[in-house]
Amino acid sequence: MSVDPLYEMAVQKLASVKKVILIASGKGGVGKSLVAVSLALALRNKGFKVGLLDLDLHGPSTGVLLSVEEKIKGDKHGLVPINLNGLEYMSLALLVGDNPLALKGDVKERLILEIFAETKWSELDFLVVDLPPGTGDETIVPLRLIGGKAVVFVVTTPSRVSISVVTRLLRLLRDEGIPVKCIIENMAYLNLGDRVVKPFGESEIEKVAEDFGIDWVYKLPLDPGLEEVIRKRESPLSSQEWSESIKKLAGFLAEKLKS
């Protein structure tokens, strides 16, 4: 059986990447893109060579979080990611702008594959990939393409709806044989002076992690300061509480992925 040339090109383009971190979620609105951007920035700040790829076909938002204004460029070898102070960045939004995309399943698969096949990354320690939410074809293609290089961080909120949806995603990942290193529970708590409030009440995420054999659950705060720094077009890491939590996450990740 012949191999799709695009698939072969995509594998070749990823040869310069040591480890791919897929940031996934069962649904939108849980802060997946914010986590992806923040984690990529924190790893870069630790001295790693890092790339960030936004594959969200219908709602790419990493460019807003990074205040990206540059245009993508290409050469005879493919598309050249934008360099953001040492962070290599690529997004579908750099190609189509704000134009909406009405895409069907097979077209989505092809577009995702083309982005991987055409993007020319440098020698990277980590490529952080902001996956589309859900369990559609556009999520399955990167999972199967990257294979053994990939680890997945799944993002959810403590809400019952979000956790029920993320459980379906975890089943898909298990069926695809993709290891889930961590479940990130975003907006898990809110610091109010001396009090810590759980906006969603008690969470069931530890039980879910246990059911799927995932031994690492990391809880991120609901940080009111985030929206202010984003409106000012500053880095999400400019918000102190969020920055401290993400730095710890990046440190744990680097330690766990050393091998």
DOTI-279980 format. One line per 2 residues: number of its first residue (from 1); for each residue x, y, z of N, C-alpha, C, O. Coordinates in steps of 0.001 Angstrom, whole numbers, plus 500000, padded with zeros to 6 digits. Layout:
! DOTI-279980
NUM) X/Y/Z/X/Y/Z/X/Y/Z/X/Y/Z  ... .
***
This chain:
! DOTI-279980
1) 500852/498799/500000/500000/500000/500000/500886/501248/500000/501828/501337/500787  500590/502208/499125/501408/503408/499012/501165/504331/500196/500077/504357/500773 .
3) 502196/505085/500546/502120/506033/501641/501849/507421/501080/502455/507818/500085  500958/508148/501699/500627/509499/501264/501894/510367/501323/502521/510467/502378 .
5) 502280/510999/500194/503481/511856/500197/503418/512959/501240/504438/513320/501826  502221/513499/501478/502088/514538/502502/502444/513993/503882/503067/514678/504694 .
7) 502039/512753/504131/502341/512124/505413/503855/511987/505573/504402/512276/506637  504522/511547/504516/505976/511399/504564/506654/512744/504784/507616/512837/505547 .
9) 506158/513793/504118/506719/515130/504295/506534/515612/505726/507433/516221/506306  505356/515334/506295/505073/515758/507668/506026/515080/508647/506545/515727/509557 .
11) 506255/513795/508466/507182/513061/509332/508584/513645/509224/509281/513781/510230  508997/513988/508013/510326/514572/507808/510447/515929/508499/511473/516228/509110 .
13) 509395/516752/508402/509435/518068/509025/509518/517962/510552/510095/518832/511203  508945/516905/511120/508955/516723/512576/510227/516046/513073/510405/515871/514279 .
15) 511113/515665/512154/512335/514963/512553/513239/515830/513427/514034/515308/514209  513121/517149/513298/513972/518058/514076/513410/518346/515466/514010/519102/516230 .
17) 512261/517749/515799/511598/517986/517087/511813/516782/517999/511527/515648/517614  512318/517027/519208/512587/515930/520136/511297/515384/520761/511090/514172/520808 .
19) 510440/516279/521236/509225/515846/521934/508071/516772/521570/508226/517993/521528  506912/516172/521307/505711/516946/520984/504731/516842/522154/504390/515748/522601 .
21) 504290/517994/522634/503325/518050/523733/501987/518490/523156/501825/519640/522747  501041/517579/523125/499717/517881/522592/498818/518359/523729/498620/517649/524715 .
23) 498276/519564/523583/497352/520115/524570/495940/519917/524030/495552/520531/523036  495175/519049/524697/493865/518635/524186/492775/518969/525192/493036/519171/526378 .
25) 491548/519024/524690/490389/519194/525576/489173/518554/524932/489094/518438/523709  488238/518144/525751/487025/517541/525225/486083/518563/524634/485298/518238/523744 .
27) 486146/519804/525117/485265/520867/524654/486004/522189/524686/487070/522309/525290  485424/523181/524028/486003/524515/524055/485666/525246/525343/484819/524798/526116 .
29) 486330/526369/525570/486007/527213/526714/486615/526800/528033/486220/527311/529080  487585/525869/528004/488180/525414/529266/489572/526017/529488/490206/525741/530506 .
31) 490047/526830/528555/491350/527465/528715/492494/526695/528083/493652/526893/528452  492186/525816/527130/493213/524993/526493/494276/525846/525805/495471/525621/526000 .
33) 493853/526818/525005/494809/527654/524274/495647/528499/525230/496839/528701/525000  495039/528982/526280/495774/529759/527286/496852/528903/527939/497968/529370/528165 .
35) 496521/527662/528239/497504/526744/528824/498627/526466/527831/499800/526456/528205  498273/526239/526563/499283/525947/525547/500262/527101/525392/501476/526894/525392 .
37) 499740/528315/525260/500594/529497/525117/501478/529684/526342/502685/529894/526218  500879/529606/527515/501613/529858/528755/502701/528812/528972/503809/529142/529395 .
39) 502386/527563/528686/503359/526500/528865/504527/526661/527886/505684/526473/528263  504226/527005/526637/505281/527218/525651/506203/528363/526077/507424/528250/525967 .
41) 505629/529451/526558/506426/530590/527010/507287/530217/528218/508456/530597/528292  506711/529477/529154/507448/529097/530361/508612/528167/530030/509692/528292/530608 .
43) 508395/527235/529103/509481/526336/528692/510582/527113/527971/511768/526852/528171  510184/528065/527135/511181/528919/526469/511993/529693/527500/513215/529800/527390 .
45) 511306/530230/528500/511996/531015/529525/512958/530175/530358/513871/530711/530986  512754/528851/530364/513665/527959/531070/514888/527604/530224/515766/526869/530676 .
47) 514945/528123/529007/516101/527903/528167/515939/526816/527125/516885/526518/526396  514758/526216/527038/514513/525194/526022/514214/525858/524682/513757/527000/524623 .
49) 514483/525120/523610/514088/525553/522270/512678/525042/522022/512440/523834/522013  511744/525966/521822/510322/525630/521852/509597/526187/520635/509880/527295/520180 .
51) 508661/525403/520117/507749/525853/519081/506314/525729/519568/506018/524918/520446  505433/526525/519003/504005/526470/519330/503217/526418/518029/503385/527275/517162 .
53) 502363/525418/517895/501540/525228/516695/500073/525232/517089/499636/524400/517884  499313/526166/516532/497880/526277/516793/497124/525586/515662/497125/526060/514527 .
55) 496474/524456/515980/495742/523690/514973/494225/523849/515084/493477/523113/514439  493775/524786/515881/492335/524984/516016/491795/525594/514719/492060/526760/514424 .
57) 491044/524811/513952/490599/525244/512626/489533/526328/512672/489452/527156/511765  488720/526333/513712/487558/527229/513724/487673/528366/514736/486937/529348/514643 .
59) 488567/528249/515682/488690/529315/516677/490101/529506/517166/490335/529480/518375  491079/529701/516247/492462/529891/516694/492594/531171/517514/492236/532247/517037 .
61) 493101/531068/518731/493168/532234/519608/494562/532480/520168/494779/533468/520870  495510/531597/519867/496843/531784/520425/497484/533074/519925/498246/533709/520653 .
63) 497181/533466/518688/497739/534698/518147/497298/535924/518925/498067/536872/519080  496060/535914/519416/495565/537018/520247/496315/537053/521562/496707/538121/522033 .
65) 496516/535880/522160/497211/535802/523444/498671/536230/523328/499258/536731/524287  499250/536029/522146/500648/536391/521920/500807/537746/521231/501928/538193/520989 .
67) 499689/538399/520915/499692/539699/520217/500497/539634/518921/501324/540503/518645  500241/538591/518131/500970/538383/516882/500431/539306/515794/499226/539356/515548 .
69) 501332/540029/515153/500949/540911/514041/501710/540580/512769/501322/541015/511685  502800/539810/512887/503599/539462/511710/502827/538535/510772/501844/537910/511168 .
71) 503280/538459/509542/502721/537556/508550/503674/536385/508345/504890/536516/508487  503097/535251/508012/503907/534058/507784/504679/534195/506477/504184/534792/505520 .
73) 505875/533650/506434/506698/533672/505232/507066/532247/504840/506998/531328/505655  507450/532081/503603/507843/530768/503133/509075/530833/502260/509453/531895/501766 .
75) 509695/529685/502079/510794/529575/501138/510637/528250/500401/509593/527605/500494  511664/527847/499675/511549/526625/498878/511399/525368/499736/511020/524309/499236 .
77) 511699/525494/501028/511593/524345/501919/510255/524282/502666/509968/523299/503349  509437/525337/502534/508139/525320/503205/507853/526611/503944/508475/527640/503682 .
79) 506903/526550/504875/506513/527705/505670/507474/527884/506837/507841/526915/507502  507878/529118/507081/508821/529425/508159/508040/530011/509335/507432/531072/509194 .
81) 508043/529348/510488/507318/529890/511640/507824/531274/512034/508990/531602/511814  506954/532070/512609/507340/533381/513132/508177/533178/514396/507876/532307/515212 .
83) 509214/533976/514550/510044/533917/515751/509605/535022/516708/509754/536209/516418  509064/534612/517850/508596/535547/518864/509560/535516/520045/509326/534822/521034 .
85) 510635/536271/519928/511645/536323/521002/512106/534933/521408/512205/534618/522594  512388/534105/520409/512896/532772/520700/511856/531676/520675/512210/530498/520719 .
87) 510581/532026/520605/509507/531042/520487/509078/530966/519026/508623/531963/518465  509216/529794/518402/508756/529620/517027/507246/529384/517032/506734/528571/517802 .
89) 506544/530109/516162/505073/530098/516209/504465/529918/514827/504862/530562/513856  503491/529022/514772/502742/528785/513535/501271/528585/513881/500938/527914/514858 .
91) 500404/529167/513078/498966/529017/513289/498252/529078/511948/498691/529767/511027  497153/528355/511848/496322/528432/510656/495841/529859/510414/495646/530271/509270 .
93) 495651/530611/511497/495180/531989/511366/496166/532860/510593/495772/533867/510005  497439/532483/510590/498436/533243/509826/498232/533087/508327/498694/533912/507538 .
95) 497532/532017/507937/497300/531739/506522/495954/532258/506035/495841/532726/504902  494933/532179/506883/493578/532526/506432/493036/533790/507082/491959/534257/506712 .
97) 493757/534349/508036/493287/535556/508703/492030/535299/509518/491908/534273/510188  491098/536241/509455/489851/536123/510216/488733/535465/509419/487592/535422/509878 .
99) 489041/534957/508244/488013/534362/507395/487525/533043/507999/488337/532200/508380  486203/532862/508089/485678/531595/508616/485920/530454/507640/485935/530658/506426 .
101) 486109/529250/508175/486354/528069/507347/485210/527084/507507/484985/526554/508595  484485/526841/506416/483425/525836/506417/484002/524548/505824/484006/524371/504606 .
103) 484482/523662/506676/485225/522496/506215/484536/521203/506616/483955/521103/507696  484608/520208/505728/484106/518879/506041/485258/517996/506506/486422/518391/506436 .
105) 484929/516804/506980/485887/515928/507631/487149/515662/506855/488246/515859/507377  487020/515203/505579/488210/514844/504820/489055/516061/504484/490279/515961/504398 .
107) 488408/517221/504291/489147/518452/504014/489909/518899/505260/491037/519383/505163  489297/518735/506419/489973/519065/507665/491229/518221/507839/492296/518733/508179 .
109) 491086/516929/507603/492231/516027/507728/493374/516482/506824/494531/516534/507242  493028/516811/505577/494047/517197/504601/494730/518494/505005/495946/518629/504872 .
111) 493950/519442/505495/494510/520734/505877/495474/520577/507052/496554/521168/507054  495089/519788/508043/495971/519539/509186/497266/518893/508716/498354/519284/509139 .
113) 497146/517918/507853/498324/517215/507344/499227/518167/506555/500452/518091/506654  498620/519059/505773/499400/520011/504981/500175/520977/505880/501314/521329/505574 .
115) 499564/521404/506983/500263/522304/507896/501513/521629/508451/502579/522241/508514  501379/520369/508851/502544/519636/509344/503577/519442/508235/504779/519558/508472 .
117) 503106/519148/507034/504019/518851/505928/504771/520086/505446/505884/519967/504933  504181/521269/505602/504783/522481/505042/505555/523313/506061/506337/524180/505668 .
119) 505359/523077/507351/505993/523930/508360/507401/523440/508681/507602/522282/509045  508360/524332/508541/509777/523991/508703/510262/524457/510081/510602/525625/510269 .
121) 510289/523531/511034/510726/523843/512389/512246/523745/512499/512888/523002/511756  512805/524499/513428/514222/524358/513752/514413/523125/514634/513476/522356/514850 .
123) 515628/522942/515140/515885/521889/516114/515219/522304/517425/515663/523243/518085  514154/521597/517792/513378/521982/518967/513449/520913/520052/513460/519715/519770 .
125) 513496/521380/521305/513337/520464/522436/511875/520065/522590/511555/518900/522826  510990/521060/522451/509554/520827/522610/508774/521555/521516/509050/522715/521209 .
127) 507810/520869/520940/506790/521502/520107/505460/521345/520832/504955/520233/520989  504900/522468/521273/503602/522469/521952/502525/522658/520895/502559/523630/520140 .
129) 501575/521741/520836/500522/521785/519822/499172/522004/520494/498729/521197/521313  498532/523103/520135/497183/523403/520623/496197/522709/519686/495909/523204/518597 .
131) 495682/521556/520122/494790/520761/519284/493392/521378/519215/493004/522131/520108  492633/521063/518162/491220/521443/518155/490501/520729/519297/490879/519612/519651 .
133) 489475/521345/519881/488738/520655/520938/487923/519500/520371/487545/519509/519200  487655/518507/521214/486784/517411/520804/487535/516194/520311/488736/516048/520537 .
135) 486802/515316/519631/487350/514028/519191/487147/513810/517694/486997/512674/517244  487141/514902/516923/486901/514797/515485/488141/514393/514717/489197/514149/515300 .
137) 488003/514323/513382/489100/513912/512509/490323/514811/512662/491458/514342/512588  490083/516119/512877/491204/517048/512972/492036/516813/514236/493176/517268/514323 .
139) 491465/516103/515212/492215/515729/516408/492932/514398/516199/494060/514219/516660  492291/513480/515516/492860/512141/515328/494087/512162/514432/495037/511419/514679 .
141) 494090/513003/513385/495224/513054/512453/496547/513345/513156/497505/512599/512951  496649/514410/513987/497922/514656/514667/498312/513525/515613/499494/513211/515751 .
143) 497324/512912/516265/497621/511812/517178/498319/510679/516446/499310/510132/516929  497800/510332/515286/498357/509209/514529/499669/509590/513828/500548/508746/513654 .
145) 499795/510840/513434/500997/511284/512747/502198/511316/513685/503277/510842/513332  502014/511865/514857/503141/512122/515748/503555/510866/516508/504739/510642/516759 .
147) 502563/510049/516872/502849/508743/517452/503746/508785/518668/503423/509433/519664  504889/508084/518591/505754/507886/519745/506402/509147/520283/506889/509151/521413 .
149) 506421/510222/519496/506998/511470/519990/506047/512241/520899/506453/513191/521569  504795/511835/520920/503767/512664/521547/503458/512238/522972/503420/511051/523296 .
151) 503241/513228/523802/502566/513039/525076/501420/514041/525104/501484/515093/524468  500389/513709/525835/499194/514548/525849/498952/515108/527241/499032/514397/528243 .
153) 498657/516394/527275/498135/517037/528475/496681/517382/528163/496404/518115/527214  495770/516864/528948/494344/517099/528735/493864/518180/529695/494105/518108/530900 .
155) 493179/519185/529143/492700/520318/529942/491196/520215/530128/490455/519946/529183  490761/520430/531350/489340/520459/531659/489106/521491/532756/490058/521994/533353 .
157) 487864/521801/533016/487510/522537/534229/486846/521547/535186/486526/520427/534786  486634/521942/536439/486014/521009/537377/484516/520772/537149/483910/519957/537845 .
159) 483913/521475/536182/482469/521341/535998/482105/519924/535571/482875/519249/534887  480939/519495/535978/480495/518133/535661/480385/517927/534154/480723/516858/533645 .
161) 479912/518953/533436/479770/518842/531981/481130/518654/531329/481305/517770/530490  482101/519490/531717/483431/519406/531128/484086/518059/531413/484719/517479/530531 .
163) 483941/517565/532625/484562/516293/532980/483903/515135/532235/484581/514184/531847  482594/515207/532033/481922/514129/531297/482394/514084/529844/482531/513007/529263 .
165) 482641/515265/529259/483108/515324/527878/484568/514878/527779/484937/514175/526839  485389/515279/528733/486804/514919/528676/486996/513418/528860/487996/512859/528410 .
167) 486052/512772/529513/486136/511315/529662/486075/510625/528304/486766/509630/528085  485259/511143/527394/485199/510575/526035/486513/510766/525302/486961/509881/524573 .
169) 487134/511930/525499/488438/512182/524883/489488/511211/525422/490310/510697/524663  489459/510967/526713/490431/510047/527313/490262/508632/526768/491246/507910/526610 .
171) 489045/508237/526483/488821/506917/525876/489444/506860/524485/490061/505861/524117  489283/507934/523714/489881/507989/522374/491397/507883/522463/492011/507107/521730 .
173) 491993/508647/523344/493445/508628/523492/493940/507246/523910/494973/506776/523433  493203/506610/524794/493569/505256/525218/493490/504291/524041/494363/503441/523868 .
175) 492438/504426/523230/492279/503534/522075/493379/503754/521036/493774/502821/520336  493874/504995/520938/494931/505322/519975/496321/505004/520522/497317/505131/519811 .
177) 496381/504595/521772/497670/504261/522369/498552/505461/522643/499774/505324/522684  497960/506647/522835/498708/507870/523102/498745/508100/524610/497690/508182/525240 .
179) 499943/508208/525208/500020/508360/526666/499570/509740/527130/499997/510757/526583  498717/509768/528126/498298/511015/528760/499161/511209/529997/499053/510444/530956 .
181) 500014/512221/529984/500913/512470/531104/500215/513147/532267/500548/512924/533431  499236/513982/531928/498661/514826/532980/497263/515293/532589/496990/515572/531421 .
183) 496392/515372/533577/495124/516095/533417/495290/517433/534124/495596/517485/535316  495088/518494/533391/495173/519840/533957/493761/520323/534244/492933/520444/533342 .
185) 493507/520592/535498/492195/521101/535893/492306/522618/536025/492837/523130/537010  491803/523322/535026/491874/524778/535008/490703/525375/535789/489620/524795/535862 .
187) 490955/526554/536373/489934/527246/537186/489494/526394/538366/488326/526413/538757  490435/525649/538930/490104/524722/540021/489836/525439/541335/489074/524947/542168 .
189) 490460/526605/541528/490296/527311/542799/490507/528802/542588/491098/529234/541599  490008/529573/543544/490114/531027/543503/490608/531501/544865/489990/531223/545893 .
191) 491722/532216/544860/492271/532760/546103/491606/534092/546421/491685/535037/545637  490953/534160/547572/490311/535390/548047/490908/535746/549399/490376/535380/550447 .
193) 492015/536461/549356/492692/536775/550611/493192/535511/551284/493991/534763/550719  492712/535282/552496/493112/534091/553245/492252/532881/552920/492498/531785/553424 .
195) 491242/533080/552077/490333/531974/551764/490607/531421/550377/490974/532160/549463  490426/530121/550229/490504/529463/548935/489119/528919/548605/488581/528081/549328 .
197) 488554/529404/547511/487198/529032/547106/487275/528120/545884/488078/528349/544980  486444/527096/545864/486327/526223/544702/485057/526611/543949/483961/526216/544348 .
199) 485192/527391/542849/484010/527924/542163/483052/526847/541666/481847/527085/541588  483570/525663/541330/482737/524593/540800/482404/523536/541851/481815/522503/541534 .
201) 482784/523799/543101/482560/522788/544132/483603/521682/544065/484648/521836/543432  483311/520574/544719/484254/519455/544724/484318/518796/543340/483303/518617/542667 .
203) 485509/518453/542951/485737/517905/541622/485817/516381/541651/486183/515778/542659  485463/515776/540511/485568/514326/540360/486797/513934/539541/486920/512780/539130 .
205) 487706/514876/539299/488777/514620/538350/489770/513570/538837/490333/512826/538033  489989/513507/540156/490913/512488/540665/490388/511081/540387/491158/510173/540073 .
207) 489081/510911/540504/488479/509599/540222/488642/509251/538740/488941/508107/538398  488447/510233/537869/488619/510010/536434/490068/509622/536132/490324/508676/535387 .
209) 491008/510363/536715/492424/510067/536496/492758/508652/536958/493487/507928/536280  492234/508269/538088/492477/506916/538601/491920/505864/537657/492568/504849/537402 .
211) 490715/506102/537133/490082/505143/536221/490914/504927/534953/490914/503835/534384  491623/505972/534516/492410/505869/533286/493904/505662/533553/494714/505706/532627 .
213) 494257/505440/534789/495650/505167/535123/496565/506361/534949/497744/506194/534639  496040/507568/535145/496830/508798/535030/497174/509271/536432/496283/509579/537223 .
215) 498460/509328/536742/498849/509598/538131/499190/511052/538410/499614/511392/539514  499005/511917/537406/499373/513318/537595/498195/514220/537251/497810/514328/536087 .
217) 497620/514873/538271/496575/515877/538091/497133/517197/538596/497588/517293/539736  497097/518205/537752/497650/519508/538125/496536/520544/538091/495819/520658/537097 .
219) 496392/521295/539171/495287/522246/539305/495789/523670/539118/496744/524099/539765  495128/524393/538221/495458/525786/537950/494391/526707/538538/493225/526323/538632 .
221) 494781/527915/538932/493823/528819/539578/492917/529540/538594/493218/529636/537405  491821/530038/539103/491027/531033/538389/491616/532377/538777/491374/532877/539876 .
223) 492388/532959/537872/493163/534166/538174/492493/535387/537550/492538/535550/536331  491868/536252/538363/491199/537436/537823/492154/538386/537105/491715/539184/536275 .
225) 493444/538317/537406/494403/539224/536785/494710/538894/535340/495292/539712/534628  494330/537710/534896/494667/537292/533538/494020/538167/532470/494682/538597/531525 .
227) 492750/538422/532624/492037/539186/531597/492640/540581/531437/492710/541112/530328  493071/541164/532543/493647/542510/532481/494941/542521/531672/495131/543408/530840 .
229) 495832/541558/531896/497102/541566/531159/496874/541225/529683/497586/541724/528811  495884/540378/529407/495590/540046/528015/495025/541265/527283/495359/541506/526123 .
231) 494178/542026/527955/493635/543242/527341/494729/544261/527066/494647/545028/526107  495747/544266/527905/496877/545182/527723/497873/544649/526698/498898/545279/526439 .
233) 497567/543478/526110/498430/542846/525113/499778/542443/525714/500815/542475/525053  499721/542064/526987/500909/541572/527672/500875/540049/527706/499839/539432/527461 .
235) 502028/539453/528015/502100/537997/528128/501208/537501/529265/501117/538161/530300  500544/536344/529093/499782/535768/530214/500653/535556/531449/500149/535569/532572 .
237) 501939/535363/531252/502841/535161/532386/503100/536451/533156/503787/536434/534177  502553/537574/532674/502664/538829/533417/501766/538843/534647/501967/539646/535558 .
239) 500774/537954/534674/499900/537843/535840/500572/536909/536844/500789/535734/536547  500901/537418/538022/501790/536715/538939/501272/535352/539368/502012/534370/539307 .
241) 500022/535270/539798/499507/533995/540291/499509/532932/539190/499917/531792/539414  499053/533316/538011/499042/532386/536879/500469/531980/536503/500742/530807/536247 .
243) 501369/532957/536474/502749/532693/536103/503402/531692/537049/504090/530773/536602  503196/531859/538331/503806/530947/539306/503301/529523/539104/504083/528576/539183 .
245) 502012/529360/538847/501442/528026/538646/501968/527387/537366/502285/526197/537350  502063/528176/536287/502542/527646/535006/504030/527294/535079/504457/526290/534508 .
247) 504814/528108/535772/506238/527815/535922/506453/526478/536627/507331/525702/536251  505650/526220/537643/505739/524930/538337/505362/523791/537394/506011/522745/537384 .
249) 504313/524000/536605/503891/522983/535637/505000/522707/534634/505285/521549/534329  505632/523762/534116/506715/523593/533144/507896/522855/533767/508530/522027/533113 .
251) 508186/523153/535022/509274/522468/535704/508995/520990/535897/509866/520150/535671  507777/520674/536316/507385/519269/536479/507439/518539/535141/507903/517402/535057 .
253) 506956/519212/534097/506922/518585/532771/508340/518271/532292/508618/517162/531835  509230/519253/532399/510606/519049/531945/511257/517909/532702/512016/517132/532122 .
255) 510971/517798/533986/511543/516726/534798/511003/515360/534369/511758/514394/534262  509709/515288/534127/509092/514011/533772/509460/513557/532365/509431/512361/532075 .
257) 509805/514499/531488/510107/514159/530108/511599/514147/529822/511991/514137/528655  512432/514147/530832/513880/514186/530618/514365/513013/529771/515257/513149/528934 .
259) 513753/511864/530014/514173/510667/529264/513580/510669/527850/513824/509743/527076 .
***
